[in-house]
């Protein structure tokens, strides 16, 4: 396949810039010589001659002709068989084929076009007509290649643009420090899941998570170390949620939130305890902590089957209130609450 090649100025060649490459397949050397002479003084035209039908396909694959002149009467194979083979080969599938016949026969001509021939000439054709047809078909072929390459380049650029937009959308939804979803995406997700739970009357649960004594940690170990703790907590939360439908997000500062669609209170508490245990078991030193000398979290859980009189903000407020109770009770614990709809 011919490729678009940039010129020295950086512009891509047009079909007129490519040399016309002619492949003649004919067992008669005299015919080959006569056609060679007819094309000898033509600018931007290269002539190749193949006298053996068995070598024709390999020859075409090697030189990438822009037009093939194919004799119909060959000693070892029917010329139309070669035409079919050209059309079955990816390299020559679209190359123009001008069939050369010893006489004008409508039936033979019809069959040649049926097998994939582009044109039909009685040999030996007038040199002026031969050159005109060669240039016409070659130029059309090169234009087709250019269009295909342009379409392919356009498709690839569009595909790349789609991927870039997807990545930009992903980055717009991600908290830069922790890699969890950000507050903006959380609001969109929670609104969607709230409407789904209201419509289907299924339980929706939220975990509000806070890093215990985080200010003390920053004061003791520094803000860079504090950032690393937030990343560690985010990783632990991600490991604790099992379903693709669940969402973990950074709520703000050292607070995180997990949305658990179609989850009853017991399930929410189980997830919360698992996350809390995972972080506690990491035994990350926190000498200024008021509970145990390790980095821990407190979790408030809230669950409800939405009603039209409620809102997703009510559910988050319930989880936040439960978190406050967990803090007041000594930190490093889970406190659960549930709405009247689940009582």
C-alpha positions in Angstrom: 0.0 0.0 0.0 1.3 3.4 -0.9 1.7 5.8 2.0 1.4 9.6 2.3 5.0 10.8 2.4 5.9 14.4 3.4 8.0 16.4 1.0 11.1 18.5 2.1 8.8 21.4 2.8 6.7 19.3 5.2 3.7 19.2 3.0 2.2 15.8 1.9 2.5 14.7 -1.7 -0.5 15.0 -3.9 -1.4 12.2 -6.4 0.3 14.2 -9.1 3.6 13.9 -7.2 3.7 10.1 -7.1 5.3 8.3 -10.1 2.9 6.2 -12.2 4.0 2.6 -11.9 2.9 0.3 -14.7 3.2 -3.5 -14.6 2.7 -5.3 -17.9 2.0 -9.1 -17.6 2.3 -10.6 -21.1 4.2 -13.7 -22.4 5.0 -12.0 -25.7 8.3 -10.2 -25.5 7.5 -8.2 -28.7 4.3 -6.8 -27.0 6.3 -5.9 -24.0 8.9 -4.1 -26.0 6.3 -2.2 -28.0 4.5 -1.0 -24.9 7.8 -0.1 -23.3 8.7 2.1 -26.3 5.2 3.7 -26.2 5.8 4.7 -22.5 9.5 5.4 -22.7 9.4 9.2 -22.9 6.5 9.7 -20.6 7.4 11.9 -17.6 6.8 10.6 -14.1 6.1 7.1 -15.3 7.9 3.8 -14.5 7.4 0.7 -16.6 7.8 -2.9 -15.4 7.4 -6.1 -17.5 6.7 -9.6 -16.3 6.5 -12.4 -18.9 5.7 -15.3 -16.5 2.1 -15.4 -15.2 3.3 -17.4 -12.1 5.6 -14.5 -11.1 3.0 -11.8 -11.7 1.5 -11.6 -8.1 4.9 -11.6 -6.4 6.1 -8.9 -8.9 3.0 -6.8 -8.1 3.5 -7.1 -4.4 7.1 -6.0 -4.7 6.6 -2.9 -6.9 3.1 -1.7 -5.9 1.9 -0.8 -9.3 -0.6 2.0 -9.9 -2.0 0.2 -12.9 -1.7 -3.4 -14.2 -1.8 -4.2 -17.9 -2.9 -7.8 -18.0 -2.9 -10.0 -21.1 -5.8 -12.5 -21.4 -4.1 -15.3 -23.3 -1.2 -16.8 -21.4 0.3 -20.2 -21.8 0.2 -21.4 -18.2 -2.9 -19.6 -16.7 -6.0 -17.8 -17.9 -5.7 -14.0 -17.7 -9.0 -13.7 -15.9 -7.8 -16.0 -13.2 -5.0 -13.6 -12.5 -7.5 -10.7 -12.4 -9.4 -12.6 -9.7 -6.2 -13.2 -7.8 -5.3 -9.5 -7.9 -8.7 -8.7 -6.4 -8.3 -11.3 -3.7 -4.9 -9.9 -2.6 -4.9 -7.0 -0.1 -1.9 -5.4 -1.9 -3.5 -5.3 -5.3 -7.2 -5.4 -4.4 -7.9 -1.8 -5.6 -5.2 -1.4 -8.3 -6.7 -0.6 -11.7 -6.4 -3.5 -14.1 -6.5 -2.9 -17.9 -7.2 -6.2 -19.7 -5.4 -6.6 -23.1 -7.1 -8.8 -25.6 -6.3 -9.8 -29.1 -9.8 -8.8 -30.3 -13.0 -7.1 -29.4 -15.4 -9.7 -28.0 -18.4 -8.5 -26.0 -18.8 -11.8 -24.1 -15.1 -11.8 -23.1 -15.2 -8.2 -22.2 -18.3 -8.7 -20.1 -16.6 -11.5 -18.2 -13.4 -9.5 -17.7 -15.4 -6.7 -16.0 -17.3 -9.3 -14.0 -14.0 -10.7 -12.6 -12.8 -7.2 -11.6 -11.2 -5.6 -14.6 -11.2 -1.8 -14.7 -10.8 -1.3 -18.4 -10.5 -3.3 -21.6 -8.2 -2.6 -24.6 -7.5 -4.5 -27.8 -3.8 -4.8 -28.3 -1.8 -3.2 -29.5 -3.7 0.0 -28.6 -2.8 3.4 -29.9 0.1 4.9 -27.8 -1.8 8.1 -27.1 -4.9 6.3 -26.0 -2.8 3.8 -23.9 -1.0 6.6 -22.1 -4.2 8.5 -21.5 -5.9 5.5 -19.9 -2.9 4.6 -17.8 -2.7 8.1 -16.4 -6.5 8.4 -15.9 -6.7 5.1 -14.0 -3.5 5.7 -12.0 -4.6 9.2 -10.9 -8.0 7.9 -9.8 -6.3 5.1 -7.8 -3.9 7.5 -6.2 -6.7 9.9 -5.3 -8.5 6.9 -3.7 -5.5 6.1 -1.6 -5.2 9.7 -0.5 -8.9 9.8 0.5 -8.5 6.6 2.4 -5.5 7.9 4.2 -7.3 11.1 5.0 -10.3 9.3 6.3 -8.1 7.0 8.4 -6.2 10.0 9.8 -9.5 11.7 10.5 -10.8 8.6 12.2 -7.7 8.2 14.3 -7.7 11.9 15.3 -11.4 11.7 16.3 -10.7 8.5 18.2 -7.8 10.2 20.0 -10.0 13.2 20.7 -12.7 11.0 22.2 -10.1 9.3 24.4 -8.7 12.7 25.5 -12.2 13.9 26.3 -12.8 10.8 28.4 -9.6 11.3 30.2 -10.3 15.0 30.8 -13.8 14.1 32.1 -12.2 11.5 34.4 -9.7 14.1 35.7 -12.5 16.6 36.2 -14.2 14.0 38.5 -11.1 13.0 40.4 -9.6 14.5 43.6 -6.1 15.4 42.7 -4.5 14.2 46.0 -6.3 11.0 46.8 -7.4 9.7 43.4 -11.0 9.3 44.7 -14.0 11.0 43.2 -14.3 14.7 44.0 -17.1 16.5 45.6 -18.6 17.7 42.3 -18.9 14.1 41.0 -20.1 12.9 44.4 -23.1 15.3 44.2 -24.0 14.1 40.7 -23.7 10.4 41.7 -25.6 10.8 44.9 -28.4 12.6 43.1 -28.7 9.9 40.5 -28.6 7.1 43.1 -31.2 8.9 45.3 -33.6 9.1 42.3 -33.1 5.4 41.5 -33.6 4.4 45.1 -36.7 6.6 45.3 -38.1 5.1 42.1 -37.3 1.5 43.1 -37.9 1.9 46.8 -34.6 0.3 47.8 -32.3 1.2 50.7 -29.5 3.7 50.1 -26.6 4.0 52.6 -23.9 6.5 53.1 -20.7 6.3 55.2 -19.1 9.5 56.5 -15.5 8.9 57.4 -13.1 11.2 59.3 -9.4 10.8 60.1 -9.1 10.9 63.9 -7.0 13.7 65.3 -5.8 14.7 61.9 -4.8 18.3 62.9 -2.6 16.8 65.7 -1.0 14.5 63.1 -0.2 17.5 60.8 1.2 19.4 63.8 3.4 16.5 64.8 4.6 15.1 61.5 4.1 17.9 59.0 1.6 18.6 56.2 3.4 16.5 53.6 3.2 13.5 55.9 -0.5 14.4 56.4 -1.1 14.3 52.7 0.4 10.8 52.6 -2.0 9.7 55.3 -4.9 11.0 53.3 -3.7 8.9 50.3 -3.3 5.9 52.6 -6.8 6.3 54.0 -8.2 6.7 50.4 -6.5 3.4 49.4 -7.9 1.6 52.4 -11.4 2.9 51.6 -11.1 1.7 48.0 -10.0 -1.7 49.2 -13.0 -1.9 51.5 -15.7 -1.4 48.9 -16.3 -4.4 46.8 -18.9 -3.5 44.2 -18.5 -1.5 41.0 -21.7 0.4 41.9 -20.3 1.8 45.1 -18.6 5.2 45.2 -15.8 6.5 47.4 -15.1 10.3 47.4 -13.2 12.9 49.2 -15.8 15.1 51.0 -13.3 17.7 52.0 -10.2 18.1 54.1 -9.7 14.8 56.1 -13.4 13.7 55.5 -14.4 11.0 53.1 -17.8 9.6 52.0 -18.9 6.3 50.6 -22.2 5.8 48.8 -23.6 2.3 48.9 -26.6 1.9 46.6 -29.1 -0.9 47.4 -27.5 -1.5 50.8 -29.3 -2.2 54.0 -28.0 -0.8 57.4 -26.3 -4.1 58.3 -24.4 -4.1 55.1 -23.3 -0.5 55.5 -22.1 -1.2 59.0 -20.2 -4.2 57.8 -18.4 -2.2 55.1 -17.6 0.6 57.6 -16.1 -1.8 60.2 -14.1 -3.5 57.5 -12.5 -0.2 56.4 -11.9 0.9 60.0 -10.2 -2.5 60.8 -8.1 -2.3 57.7 -6.7 1.1 58.6 -6.1 0.2 62.2 -4.3 -2.9 61.3 -1.8 -0.9 59.2 -0.4 0.4 62.6 0.6 3.8 61.2 2.2 5.6 64.1 0.4 8.6 65.5 1.9 9.6 68.8 -0.4 12.5 69.3 -3.6 10.5 68.9 -6.2 10.6 71.7 -7.5 7.0 71.2 -4.7 4.6 70.3 -1.2 5.6 69.1 -2.0 4.8 65.5 -3.8 6.5 62.7 -7.5 5.6 62.9 -10.8 6.7 61.5 -14.3 7.3 62.9 -17.3 6.4 60.7 -20.9 7.4 60.8 -23.3 5.4 58.7 -26.8 6.3 57.6 -29.4 4.3 55.6 -32.9 5.1 54.3 -35.4 4.1 51.8 -36.0 7.5 50.1 -39.4 9.3 50.4 -40.5 12.2 48.3 -40.4 14.4 51.5 -36.7 13.5 52.0 -33.6 14.5 50.1 -30.1 13.1 49.6 -28.8 16.0 51.8 -30.9 14.6 54.6 -29.1 11.3 54.3 -25.7 12.9 54.3 -26.7 15.0 57.3 -27.7 11.8 59.2 -24.3 10.2 58.4 -22.6 13.3 59.5 -24.5 13.3 62.8 -23.6 9.6 63.3 -20.0 10.5 62.7 -20.1 13.2 65.3 -21.4 10.7 67.9 -18.6 8.3 67.0 -16.1 11.0 67.7 -17.7 11.9 70.9 -17.8 8.3 72.0 -14.0 8.1 71.8 -13.0 7.8 68.1 -11.8 4.8 66.1 -15.4 3.4 65.9 -18.5 3.1 63.8 -21.8 4.7 64.7 -24.9 3.8 62.7 -28.2 5.5 62.3 -31.2 4.8 60.1 -34.2 6.7 59.0 -37.8 6.0 60.0 -38.4 4.2 56.7 -36.1 1.5 57.9 -37.1 1.4 61.6 
